[in-house]
């Protein structure tokens, strides 16, 4: 969740194309659109909101993939949205960070009950903040109470001023320490990017390596996710990619593709819909964590009333979100959004069916636009995961 989105929440409280892999014969549906037609309709519906470009990929239990795109990758040239385009992973990388922390816990290299002070003595202090009372688990679950104060832009002028700014983790944590906690540790829930900055620092202290290196060595390389890369302080993305746009208000749509993520140490990953599907499927299928640690990751608490506006019925585990399905049951996800790229995803509990939709425009000017975009993308994920089967044509 971006700092821009959080600021708006706080103050405010085309034509689709279809591609398919392993094309087979169409199977008639008794009523309503086929899953493939539904995917096409859902990407078109997102574009119809005014969002410049959309790409979505669904992977069925048998591994077959369907991809739909809608809109344009570039409002100037009108080129089509690439079906394998890169985008910034943003907060979905919190699940990567959480996975590494839980792997270290499985290796007895840290404990979820360790305090922040155990690993980072004196870092969390002042204004009522006390690292001796906050645990690793609370950082992972956003129950630490640490106030979030990451830099963010809400106007074109702020974007142009800040897009190349670089902050080290200590500077980001210091901003949060200038505020009193939102609540005592363990007594509430509020989304805190700062908590994950601290987790990245703990990973480095426990392993001797930056968090992004541990993510590459423990997750990306073993799974062969070679289109997920840490970009560091580069303001650019690999090609192909859609340009990223931010709607700041009527007549104020800005290309914000070029920028350095604020928390570049942890959140500067770029990826594709194929790789993001692959990571989530592997995680839920038990390929990255032992059963005990995966069960810990899936122990959830309710999110705040504010975030319920975006995730109705949502609950937060350890770097993983649980959301209800319209067809009964729940799915697991962690969306990401920053710098014009907004991505939602979902995977079934067994890891066998998954979906990712990435939008290359953030309509972040009003709470209504934010919720409309979220709802349309959530509907795509729900339809994809509830479909009885994917028929290709």
DORONU-868059 format. One record per residue (C-alpha): residue number from 1; residue in one letter; x, y, z. Coordinates in pm, whole numbers, padded with zeros to 5 digits, always signed. Example, Ala and Ser with C-alpha at 12.3 -4.5 7.8 and 13.67 -1.06 7.14 Angstrom:
<rs>
R   num   residu       c1       c2       c3
R     1        a   +01230   -00450   +00780
R     2        s   +01367   -00106   +00714
</rs>
This chain:
<rs>
R   num   residu       c1       c2       c3
R     1        x   +00000   +00000   +00000
R     2        x   +00151   +00329   -00104
R     3        x   +00206   +00635   +00110
R     4        x   +00002   +00829   -00147
R     5        x   -00293   +00590   -00110
R     6        x   -00270   +00602   +00268
R     7        x   -00280   +00982   +00262
R     8        x   -00594   +00982   +00049
R     9        x   -00764   +00725   +00272
R    10        x   -00674   +00924   +00578
R    11        x   -00810   +01252   +00441
R    12        x   -01113   +01114   +00260
R    13        x   -01242   +00872   +00558
R    14        x   -00986   -00051   -02493
R    15        x   -01089   -00305   -02593
R    16        x   -00946   -00619   -02443
R    17        x   -00727   -00863   -02629
R    18        x   -00688   -01227   -02534
R    19        x   -00394   -01459   -02555
R    20        x   -00387   -01818   -02435
R    21        x   -00116   -02079   -02390
R    22        x   -00175   -02445   -02477
R    23        x   -00489   -02362   -02670
R    24        x   -00748   -02638   -02666
R    25        x   -01106   -02688   -02774
R    26        x   -01375   -02465   -02627
R    27        x   -01616   -02622   -02382
R    28        x   -01972   -02494   -02375
R    29        x   -02090   -02326   -02058
R    30        x   -02445   -02374   -01935
R    31        x   -02489   -02004   -01863
R    32        x   -02289   -01685   -01854
R    33        x   -01952   -01616   -02011
R    34        x   -01675   -01873   -02023
R    35        x   -01384   -01814   -01784
R    36        x   -01175   -01684   -02073
R    37        x   -01449   -01449   -02189
R    38        x   -01496   -01339   -01828
R    39        x   -01126   -01253   -01806
R    40        x   -01155   -01051   -02126
R    41        x   -01460   -00868   -01992
R    42        x   -01297   -00797   -01656
R    43        x   -00985   -00641   -01808
R    44        x   -01205   -00431   -02036
R    45        x   -01414   -00320   -01736
R    46        x   -01101   -00200   -01556
R    47        x   -00990   -00006   -01865
R    48        x   -01338   +00144   -01892
R    49        x   -01285   +00315   -01555
R    50        x   -01032   +00535   -01731
R    51        x   -00724   +00327   -01650
R    52        x   -00477   +00344   -01937
R    53        x   -00345   -00013   -01944
R    54        x   -00429   -00352   -01792
R    55        x   -00269   -00695   -01814
R    56        x   -00397   -01007   -01638
R    57        x   -00279   -01367   -01624
R    58        x   -00465   -01666   -01480
R    59        x   -00307   -02007   -01424
R    60        x   -00534   -02310   -01395
R    61        x   -00469   -02616   -01179
R    62        x   -00329   -02801   -01483
R    63        x   -00080   -02519   -01544
R    64        x   -00246   -02376   -01854
R    65        x   -00236   -01998   -01873
R    66        x   -00473   -01735   -02006
R    67        x   -00372   -01372   -02052
R    68        x   -00588   -01072   -02130
R    69        x   -00477   -00715   -02197
R    70        x   -00673   -00395   -02241
R    71        x   -00600   -00033   -02321
R    72        x   -00264   +00105   -02419
R    73        x   +00089   +00092   -02283
R    74        x   +00162   +00449   -02390
R    75        x   -00091   +00730   -02416
R    76        x   +00138   +00915   -02658
R    77        x   +00208   +00638   -02909
R    78        x   -00094   +00414   -02849
R    79        x   +00119   +00099   -02850
R    80        x   -00054   -00210   -02706
R    81        x   -00006   -00334   -02353
R    82        x   +00257   -00611   -02351
R    83        x   +00122   -00937   -02214
R    84        x   +00458   -01003   -02046
R    85        x   +00537   -00647   -01941
R    86        x   +00743   -00561   -01636
R    87        x   +00599   -00355   -01351
R    88        x   +00711   -00254   -01005
R    89        x   +00621   -00519   -00750
R    90        x   +00584   -00260   -00472
R    91        x   +00424   -00398   -00155
R    92        x   +00381   -00749   -00291
R    93        x   +00750   -00778   -00208
R    94        x   +00646   -00769   +00159
R    95        x   +00550   -01133   +00107
R    96        x   +00904   -01200   -00019
R    97        x   +01047   -01034   +00293
R    98        x   +00811   -01229   +00520
R    99        x   +00902   -01557   +00350
R   100        x   +01273   -01498   +00415
R   101        x   +01205   -01411   +00781
R   102        x   +01007   -01732   +00826
R   103        x   +01280   -01936   +00653
R   104        x   +01528   -01792   +00902
R   105        x   +01289   -01883   +01184
R   106        x   +01272   -02240   +01051
R   107        x   +01654   -02248   +01057
R   108        x   +01654   -02126   +01421
R   109        x   +01844   -01814   +01318
R   110        x   +01580   -01587   +01467
R   111        x   +01252   -01617   +01654
R   112        x   +00920   -01451   +01582
R   113        x   +00918   -01359   +01950
R   114        x   +01252   -01177   +01930
R   115        x   +01220   -00809   +02005
R   116        x   +01332   -00538   +01767
R   117        x   +01587   -00431   +02028
R   118        x   +01736   -00781   +02026
R   119        x   +01846   -00724   +01666
R   120        x   +01850   -00346   +01636
R   121        x   +01926   -00205   +01981
R   122        x   +01825   +00157   +02023
R   123        x   +01680   +00197   +01673
R   124        x   +01314   +00209   +01780
R   125        x   +01290   +00465   +02058
R   126        x   +01167   +00814   +02153
R   127        x   +00816   +00958   +02159
R   128        x   +00681   +00646   +02329
R   129        x   +00836   +00404   +02077
R   130        x   +01008   +00114   +02249
R   131        x   +01183   -00159   +02051
R   132        x   +01206   -00378   +02362
R   133        x   +00827   -00423   +02351
R   134        x   +00783   -00492   +01978
R   135        x   +00836   -00839   +01832
R   136        x   +00930   -00963   +01487
R   137        x   +00582   -01117   +01458
R   138        x   +00420   -00780   +01525
R   139        x   +00630   -00617   +01253
R   140        x   +00525   -00888   +01008
R   141        x   +00156   -00855   +01098
R   142        x   +00132   -00474   +01120
R   143        x   +00039   -00494   +01488
R   144        x   +00350   -00314   +01618
R   145        x   +00180   +00026   +01648
R   146        x   +00472   +00198   +01472
R   147        x   +00340   +00503   +01292
R   148        x   +00406   +00514   +00919
R   149        x   +00563   +00827   +00775
R   150        x   +00729   +00733   +00449
R   151        x   +00775   +01010   +00193
R   152        x   +00513   +01023   -00080
R   153        x   +00379   +01257   -00344
R   154        x   +00020   +01377   -00390
R   155        x   +00076   +01640   -00659
R   156        x   +00269   +01653   -00989
R   157        x   +00503   +01908   -00836
R   158        x   +00588   +01674   -00548
R   159        x   +00649   +01389   -00794
R   160        x   +00898   +01591   -01000
R   161        x   +01070   +01712   -00683
R   162        x   +01096   +01370   -00515
R   163        x   +01121   +01109   -00789
R   164        x   +01501   +01072   -00764
R   165        x   +01533   +01108   -00387
R   166        x   +01717   +00823   -00215
R   167        x   +01665   +00736   +00153
R   168        x   +01856   +00482   +00356
R   169        x   +01661   +00260   +00598
R   170        x   +01779   +00455   +00901
R   171        x   +01636   +00777   +00760
R   172        x   +01299   +00614   +00696
R   173        x   +01282   +00470   +01047
R   174        x   +01381   +00806   +01196
R   175        x   +01079   +00968   +01029
R   176        x   +00851   +00721   +01207
R   177        x   +01025   +00775   +01540
R   178        x   +00929   +01143   +01526
R   179        x   +00569   +01027   +01593
R   180        x   +00410   +00859   +01890
R   181        x   +00294   +00500   +01827
R   182        x   -00055   +00454   +01687
R   183        x   -00131   +00210   +01971
R   184        x   +00058   -00012   +02219
R   185        x   +00226   -00312   +02054
R   186        x   -00020   -00593   +01984
R   187        x   -00329   -00386   +02065
R   188        x   -00441   -00279   +01717
R   189        x   -00373   -00304   +01345
R   190        x   -00240   -00039   +01110
R   191        x   -00048   -00083   +00788
R   192        x   +00315   +00012   +00849
R   193        x   +00569   +00015   +00569
R   194        x   +00821   +00121   +00835
R   195        x   +00775   -00216   +01003
R   196        x   +00901   -00386   +00688
R   197        x   +01194   -00145   +00663
R   198        x   +01289   -00274   +01007
R   199        x   +01243   -00635   +00895
R   200        x   +01483   -00577   +00608
R   201        x   +01735   -00441   +00859
R   202        x   +01683   -00749   +01080
R   203        x   +01739   -00985   +00785
R   204        x   +02070   -00811   +00713
R   205        x   +02173   -00831   +01079
R   206        x   +02083   -01201   +01101
R   207        x   +02246   -01309   +00774
R   208        x   +02511   -01051   +00697
R   209        x   +02347   -00990   +00359
R   210        x   +02095   -00732   +00236
R   211        x   +01736   -00854   +00229
R   212        x   +01722   -00832   -00151
R   213        x   +02020   -01069   -00180
R   214        x   +01856   -01320   +00054
R   215        x   +01535   -01295   -00152
R   216        x   +01729   -01361   -00472
R   217        x   +01926   -01653   -00326
R   218        x   +01641   -01818   -00134
R   219        x   +01338   -01757   -00356
R   220        x   +01398   -01616   -00702
R   221        x   +01686   -01834   -00819
R   222        x   +01552   -02165   -00678
R   223        x   +01214   -02103   -00843
R   224        x   +01367   -01984   -01171
R   225        x   +01190   -01647   -01149
R   226        x   +01441   -01473   -01374
R   227        x   +01199   -01192   -01465
R   228        x   +01182   -01074   -01105
R   229        x   +01475   -00846   -01039
R   230        x   +01596   -00605   -00774
R   231        x   +01636   -00265   -00940
R   232        x   +01813   -00089   -00656
R   233        x   +01822   +00286   -00710
R   234        x   +01760   +00269   -01083
R   235        x   +01461   +00487   -01179
R   236        x   +01394   +00279   -01492
R   237        x   +01233   -00059   -01568
R   238        x   +01344   -00334   -01807
R   239        x   +01166   -00360   -02141
R   240        x   +00897   -00432   -02230
R   241        x   +00679   -00235   -01993
R   242        x   +00378   -00009   -02002
R   243        x   +00426   +00351   -01900
R   244        x   +00294   +00422   -01550
R   245        x   +00047   +00705   -01499
R   246        x   -00087   +00877   -01190
R   247        x   -00417   +01064   -01192
R   248        x   -00376   +01357   -00954
R   249        x   -00706   +01519   -01047
R   250        x   -00911   +01634   -01347
R   251        x   -00677   +01718   -01633
R   252        x   -00374   +01614   -01430
R   253        x   -00258   +01274   -01548
R   254        x   +00120   +01243   -01523
R   255        x   +00363   +00981   -01655
R   256        x   +00536   +00870   -01334
R   257        x   +00728   +00575   -01478
R   258        x   +01065   +00723   -01386
R   259        x   +01125   +00717   -01011
R   260        x   +01320   +00547   -00734
R   261        x   +01103   +00354   -00484
R   262        x   +01123   +00514   -00141
R   263        x   +01219   +00189   +00033
R   264        x   +01449   +00077   -00248
R   265        x   +01623   -00182   -00027
R   266        x   +01307   -00394   +00004
R   267        x   +01054   -00264   -00249
R   268        x   +01264   -00207   -00560
R   269        x   +01171   -00534   -00728
R   270        x   +01027   -00544   -01078
R   271        x   +00839   -00849   -01199
R   272        x   +00587   -00987   -01449
R   273        x   +00245   -01146   -01411
R   274        x   +00401   -01484   -01493
R   275        x   +00663   -01460   -01219
R   276        x   +00424   -01318   -00959
R   277        x   +00188   -01608   -01020
R   278        x   +00481   -01847   -00993
R   279        x   +00594   -01710   -00657
R   280        x   +00249   -01715   -00498
R   281        x   +00174   -02067   -00624
R   282        x   +00505   -02199   -00492
R   283        x   +00451   -02033   -00154
R   284        x   +00101   -02170   -00098
R   285        x   +00197   -02512   -00233
R   286        x   +00455   -02540   +00046
R   287        x   +00766   -02521   -00173
R   288        x   +00924   -02230   +00015
R   289        x   +00835   -02287   +00381
R   290        x   +00799   -02589   +00609
R   291        x   +00441   -02665   +00708
R   292        x   +00475   -02504   +01053
R   293        x   +00605   -02175   +00917
R   294        x   +00344   -02163   +00641
R   295        x   +00075   -02220   +00903
R   296        x   +00218   -01929   +01105
R   297        x   +00208   -01710   +00796
R   298        x   -00162   -01794   +00755
R   299        x   -00261   -01709   +01114
R   300        x   -00454   -01387   +01059
R   301        x   -00601   -01091   +01242
R   302        x   -00866   -00847   +01113
R   303        x   -00741   -00540   +00928
R   304        x   -00848   -00191   +01032
R   305        x   -01188   -00045   +00944
R   306        x   -01009   +00197   +00707
R   307        x   -00845   -00084   +00508
R   308        x   -01169   -00285   +00512
R   309        x   -01286   -00031   +00253
R   310        x   -01033   -00184   +00015
R   311        x   -01031   -00542   +00145
R   312        x   -01387   -00622   +00267
R   313        x   -01362   -00911   +00510
R   314        x   -00983   -00901   +00479
R   315        x   -00749   -01042   +00740
R   316        x   -00371   -01010   +00762
R   317        x   -00128   -01290   +00842
R   318        x   +00249   -01260   +00831
R   319        x   +00302   -01073   +00506
R   320        x   -00002   -01237   +00351
R   321        x   -00364   -01121   +00316
R   322        x   -00666   -01353   +00342
R   323        x   -00977   -01243   +00152
R   324        x   -01316   -01412   +00104
R   325        x   -01426   -01566   -00228
R   326        x   -01778   -01527   -00362
R   327        x   -01787   -01902   -00429
R   328        x   -01712   -01982   -00060
R   329        x   -01379   -02013   +00110
R   330        x   -01092   -01766   +00094
R   331        x   -00783   -01688   -00108
R   332        x   -00440   -01547   -00030
R   333        x   -00281   -01236   -00175
R   334        x   -00076   -00926   -00122
R   335        x   -00138   -00639   -00358
R   336        x   +00121   -00382   -00448
R   337        x   +00093   -00025   -00564
R   338        x   +00330   +00261   -00618
R   339        x   +00434   +00499   -00892
R   340        x   +00132   +00439   -01113
R   341        x   +00150   +00058   -01106
R   342        x   -00130   -00108   -00909
R   343        x   -00130   -00488   -00894
R   344        x   -00374   -00731   -00732
R   345        x   -00323   -01102   -00710
R   346        x   -00472   -01414   -00558
R   347        x   -00398   -01782   -00511
R   348        x   -00615   -02059   -00375
R   349        x   -00524   -02222   -00046
R   350        x   -00368   -02524   -00220
R   351        x   -00165   -02307   -00457
R   352        x   -00320   -02467   -00765
R   353        x   -00512   -02176   -00916
R   354        x   -00382   -01820   -00926
R   355        x   -00440   -01484   -01092
R   356        x   -00255   -01154   -01121
R   357        x   -00382   -00828   -01267
R   358        x   -00147   -00534   -01311
R   359        x   -00273   -00187   -01397
R   360        x   -00039   +00081   -01528
R   361        x   -00236   +00372   -01390
R   362        x   -00330   +00470   -01036
R   363        x   -00647   +00675   -01007
R   364        x   -00542   +00811   -00671
R   365        x   -00709   +01151   -00673
R   366        x   -01019   +01055   -00472
R   367        x   -01123   +00779   -00237
R   368        x   -01407   +00693   -00477
R   369        x   -01164   +00635   -00764
R   370        x   -00932   +00431   -00543
R   371        x   -01215   +00206   -00426
R   372        x   -01363   +00169   -00778
R   373        x   -01025   +00059   -00915
R   374        x   -00973   -00180   -00625
R   375        x   -01321   -00330   -00661
R   376        x   -01288   -00387   -01036
R   377        x   -00952   -00559   -00995
R   378        x   -01078   -00763   -00698
R   379        x   -01373   -00879   -00909
R   380        x   -01131   -01005   -01176
R   381        x   -00937   -01205   -00916
R   382        x   -01256   -01347   -00765
R   383        x   -01399   -01451   -01104
R   384        x   -01071   -01615   -01202
R   385        x   -01035   -01814   -00880
R   386        x   -01402   -01916   -00869
R   387        x   -01420   -02030   -01233
R   388        x   -01496   -02405   -01269
R   389        x   -01224   -02439   -01530
R   390        x   -01039   -02245   -01794
R   391        x   -01151   -02313   -02150
R   392        x   -00916   -02190   -02419
R   393        x   -00993   -02096   -02774
</rs>
